[in-house]
Amino acid sequence: MPLMLTFVVILFDQLTKALIVMNYPREGVFITDPFGNDFLWIIHVRNKAIAFSIGLGLPDGFRTVLFIVLPFAVIIGLIVYYFRSNEFTQVQRWAVAGIIGGGIGNLLDRAFRPAGVVDFISVNFFGLFGLSRWPTFNIADSSVVVCGILLFVSVMLMSGQKQGELRV
């Protein structure tokens, strides 16, 4: 059942990206401020690198290996581990499924969109860490981050329970 989340994330991620590209084909186009309060913007940008544009200056061939081949291998390894391991709790299975879905969503962009991964969600970060706005992201990015945090917290809680340090 948790793998349904993988497919839902991929579907919504690719659907939203397709809608952005179809309706606003030019990169860098500000689309809307839906709440009119400068908190959330929808804006079409492309990212040929990874989070925070890390690796943008790398040669194309190296970026291909680093951002397509390596993530593909990690996703395959995660899928194999998901099916072969009995160590995951139900919450952890859902979290891993969300990470896989987000990873595949962005991997599809890297493989089939030469202009880069489509990002379109921009949020006001109120100057925290020196950022006026958080770097623009998409549904796949959100899924990887939220499910990654959920997996981390779940593992830490289980680790604490096994050691007798934490009781929930």
Phi, psi and chi 1 to 4 in degrees:
 res  aa     phi    psi   chi1   chi2   chi3   chi4
   1 MET       -  -40.8 -168.7   67.0  172.5      -
   2 PRO   -59.2  -28.5  -27.2   35.4      -      -
   3 LEU   -66.0  -14.9  -75.0 -179.9      -      -
   4 MET   -61.1  -34.7  -71.5  -59.7  -62.7      -
   5 LEU   -61.4  -39.3  178.9   59.5      -      -
   6 THR   -55.6  -49.7  -60.5      -      -      -
   7 PHE   -69.7  -36.1  -63.2  108.8      -      -
   8 VAL   -65.4  -43.6  167.7      -      -      -
   9 VAL   -62.2  -47.3  167.9      -      -      -
  10 ILE   -60.1  -45.5  -66.1  168.2      -      -
  11 LEU   -60.9  -53.2  176.7   68.9      -      -
  12 PHE   -65.7  -37.7  -79.0  118.5      -      -
  13 ASP   -62.6  -51.2  176.8   63.6      -      -
  14 GLN   -69.8  -34.8  -68.6  -59.7  -57.0      -
  15 LEU   -65.4  -47.1 -179.4   62.2      -      -
  16 THR   -65.5  -39.7   54.1      -      -      -
  17 LYS   -64.5  -41.7  -70.5  172.7  180.0  176.3
  18 ALA   -63.1  -41.2      -      -      -      -
  19 LEU   -62.5  -41.8  -72.2  170.0      -      -
  20 ILE   -63.1  -49.9  -66.3  -66.2      -      -
  21 VAL   -65.3  -39.6  170.2      -      -      -
  22 MET   -67.8  -42.9 -173.0  179.9   -8.9      -
  23 ASN   -89.3  -23.7  -67.0  -51.5      -      -
  24 TYR  -137.7   71.5  -54.9   94.3      -      -
  25 PRO   -65.1  -25.0   18.3  -25.1      -      -
  26 ARG   -80.2  131.0 -118.0  176.5    0.2  124.9
  27 GLU   -69.9  148.5 -180.0 -176.5   -4.7      -
  28 GLY    85.8    8.9      -      -      -      -
  29 VAL   -84.6  122.5  173.3      -      -      -
  30 PHE   -75.2  126.3  175.6   81.4      -      -
  31 ILE   -99.6  -53.8  -60.8  167.4      -      -
  32 THR  -164.2  158.6 -172.7      -      -      -
  33 ASP  -116.6   85.0  178.3   -3.1      -      -
  34 PRO   -56.6  -29.6   12.8  -18.6      -      -
  35 PHE  -101.4   -6.4  -57.3  112.5      -      -
  36 GLY    67.2   21.1      -      -      -      -
  37 ASN  -123.8   13.2   61.9    3.9      -      -
  38 ASP    69.1    7.1 -162.8   41.0      -      -
  39 PHE   -79.4  -50.3  176.1   72.2      -      -
  40 LEU  -117.9  125.5  174.9   69.2      -      -
  41 TRP  -117.2  146.6  -68.8   -6.0      -      -
  42 ILE  -108.3  119.6  -54.7  -60.9      -      -
  43 ILE  -145.9  135.1 -175.9  168.8      -      -
  44 HIS   -88.0  112.5  179.0 -175.3      -      -
  45 VAL  -132.3  160.4  -62.7      -      -      -
  46 ARG  -120.4  146.3  -62.9  -66.3 -177.4  109.0
  47 ASN  -130.3  114.2 -172.2   -1.8      -      -
  48 LYS   -88.9    1.2  -75.2 -168.3  166.1 -166.0
  49 ALA  -114.1 -151.2      -      -      -      -
  50 ILE  -114.6 -165.5   56.0  174.1      -      -
  51 ALA   -46.5  139.3      -      -      -      -
  52 PHE    61.5   22.1  -56.1  102.0      -      -
  53 SER    60.9   26.5  -64.9      -      -      -
  54 ILE   -66.1  130.4  -65.2  170.4      -      -
  55 GLY    90.0    8.0      -      -      -      -
  56 LEU   -61.9  -33.9 -171.3   58.3      -      -
  57 GLY   -83.7   -0.8      -      -      -      -
  58 LEU   -72.3  152.4  -64.0  172.7      -      -
  59 PRO   -60.6  149.1  -17.7   26.1      -      -
  60 ASP   -53.8  -46.5  -74.2  -19.1      -      -
  61 GLY   -61.3  -41.1      -      -      -      -
  62 PHE   -67.7  -40.4 -168.3   69.6      -      -
  63 ARG   -61.5  -39.2  -90.5 -158.8  -35.8 -105.1
  64 THR   -59.2  -47.4  -60.6      -      -      -
  65 VAL   -65.4  -46.6  169.9      -      -      -
  66 LEU   -70.5  -35.0 -162.3   58.4      -      -
  67 PHE  -107.3   -8.0  -57.7  150.9      -      -
  68 ILE  -120.2  -56.4  -65.2  176.8      -      -
  69 VAL   -65.7  -49.7  175.4      -      -      -
  70 LEU   -63.5  -48.9 -175.1   60.8      -      -
  71 PRO   -61.1  -36.2  -24.1   33.0      -      -
  72 PHE   -60.2  -44.8 -179.1   75.2      -      -
  73 ALA   -64.4  -40.0      -      -      -      -
  74 VAL   -64.9  -42.9  168.8      -      -      -
  75 ILE   -63.5  -44.2  -70.1  169.1      -      -
  76 ILE   -60.4  -45.4  -66.0  -60.1      -      -
  77 GLY   -60.7  -40.9      -      -      -      -
  78 LEU   -65.9  -40.5 -164.5   53.1      -      -
  79 ILE   -64.1  -45.4  -68.7  169.5      -      -
  80 VAL   -61.3  -46.0  168.1      -      -      -
  81 TYR   -63.5  -38.8 -171.3   67.3      -      -
  82 TYR   -55.8  -45.9  177.9   92.2      -      -
  83 PHE   -80.9  -26.9  -77.3  108.5      -      -
  84 ARG   -93.2  -16.0  -70.5 -168.7  175.8  172.8
  85 SER   -97.0  140.7  174.7      -      -      -
  86 ASN  -105.7   10.6  -69.1  -32.3      -      -
  87 GLU   -82.4  -19.2  -63.2  176.6   23.4      -
  88 PHE   -78.0  138.8  -69.1  127.3      -      -
  89 THR   -79.2  174.3   65.6      -      -      -
  90 GLN   -62.8  -42.1 -165.6   65.7   14.7      -
  91 VAL   -61.3  -43.1  168.1      -      -      -
  92 GLN   -65.7  -35.2  -68.6  167.5  -13.1      -
  93 ARG   -63.5  -42.1  -72.4 -161.2  176.5  -81.0
  94 TRP   -63.9  -42.4  -78.7   95.0      -      -
  95 ALA   -63.6  -45.8      -      -      -      -
  96 VAL   -63.0  -39.9  169.9      -      -      -
  97 ALA   -61.1  -40.1      -      -      -      -
  98 GLY   -67.2  -37.7      -      -      -      -
  99 ILE   -65.1  -43.7  -67.0  168.2      -      -
 100 ILE   -61.9  -45.5  -68.1  169.0      -      -
 101 GLY   -60.4  -45.5      -      -      -      -
 102 GLY   -64.8  -40.9      -      -      -      -
 103 GLY   -62.2  -43.9      -      -      -      -
 104 ILE   -66.5  -40.7  -68.6  171.6      -      -
 105 GLY   -56.0  -48.3      -      -      -      -
 106 ASN   -74.3  -31.8  -81.4  -23.7      -      -
 107 LEU   -64.0  -38.7 -165.0   57.2      -      -
 108 LEU   -60.2  -41.7  -71.9  169.8      -      -
 109 ASP   -63.4  -46.4  -88.6   26.2      -      -
 110 ARG   -62.5  -34.1  -71.9 -166.6 -177.0  104.0
 111 ALA   -81.5  -34.9      -      -      -      -
 112 PHE  -117.6   -0.7  -60.9  110.2      -      -
 113 ARG  -121.6   95.4  -66.2 -174.9 -163.6  -91.7
 114 PRO   -60.0  -25.0   -3.0    4.5      -      -
 115 ALA   -76.2   -9.9      -      -      -      -
 116 GLY   114.8  173.9      -      -      -      -
 117 VAL   -65.7  134.0  173.7      -      -      -
 118 VAL   -81.3  119.9  175.8      -      -      -
 119 ASP  -116.7  147.1  -70.9  -30.2      -      -
 120 PHE  -152.1   -3.0   57.9   91.5      -      -
 121 ILE  -106.1  123.0  -56.8  167.4      -      -
 122 SER  -127.3  126.3  175.0      -      -      -
 123 VAL  -120.1  146.0  -65.6      -      -      -
 124 ASN   -68.0  131.8 -167.2  -31.0      -      -
 125 PHE  -110.6    5.6 -148.1   56.4      -      -
 126 PHE    54.3   32.8  -54.7  103.6      -      -
 127 GLY    79.6   -0.2      -      -      -      -
 128 LEU   -62.1  138.8  -66.9  171.3      -      -
 129 PHE    54.9   24.7  -54.7  113.3      -      -
 130 GLY    76.4   12.1      -      -      -      -
 131 LEU  -105.5  125.4  -60.9  170.7      -      -
 132 SER   -76.6  -36.8   60.0      -      -      -
 133 ARG  -131.6  145.0  -59.6 -162.3   73.3   76.7
 134 TRP   -69.8  146.0 -172.6 -104.7      -      -
 135 PRO   -54.7  139.6  -27.7   35.8      -      -
 136 THR   -59.5  140.9  -51.0      -      -      -
 137 PHE  -140.4 -174.9   58.0   97.2      -      -
 138 ASN  -139.3 -175.3   57.6   46.0      -      -
 139 ILE   -62.5  -42.6  -57.3  -67.6      -      -
 140 ALA   -61.0  -45.4      -      -      -      -
 141 ASP   -58.7  -45.1  -62.9  -26.6      -      -
 142 SER   -59.9  -43.6  -59.5      -      -      -
 143 SER   -63.4  -43.9 -177.5      -      -      -
 144 VAL   -63.2  -44.5  169.0      -      -      -
 145 VAL   -68.9  -51.0  169.1      -      -      -
 146 VAL   -63.0  -46.1  169.6      -      -      -
 147 CYS   -71.7  -31.6  -69.2      -      -      -
 148 GLY   -64.6  -42.8      -      -      -      -
 149 ILE   -64.5  -43.9  -68.7  169.0      -      -
 150 LEU   -59.7  -44.1  178.9   62.1      -      -
 151 LEU   -63.2  -45.6 -179.1   61.6      -      -
 152 PHE   -59.9  -49.1  176.5   78.2      -      -
 153 VAL   -62.4  -42.6  168.1      -      -      -
 154 SER   -61.9  -44.0  172.9      -      -      -
 155 VAL   -64.8  -41.6  167.2      -      -      -
 156 MET   -65.5  -40.4  -64.4  -46.0  -63.6      -
 157 LEU   -64.7  -41.8  -72.9  174.7      -      -
 158 MET   -65.7  -40.6  -79.9 -172.2   53.3      -
 159 SER   -62.3  -42.7  173.9      -      -      -
 160 GLY   -65.2  -38.9      -      -      -      -
 161 GLN   -66.8  -39.6  -74.8  178.2  -20.1      -
 162 LYS   -65.0  -32.9  -74.0  179.6 -178.0  175.8
 163 GLN   -87.5   -3.7  -64.9  174.9    5.8      -
 164 GLY    77.8   11.2      -      -      -      -
 165 GLU   -86.0  -25.1  -61.9  171.1   -1.0      -
 166 LEU  -136.0  130.0  179.5   63.6      -      -
 167 ARG  -122.0  126.0  -53.3 -120.8 -173.6  -98.3
 168 VAL  -113.4      -  179.1      -      -      -
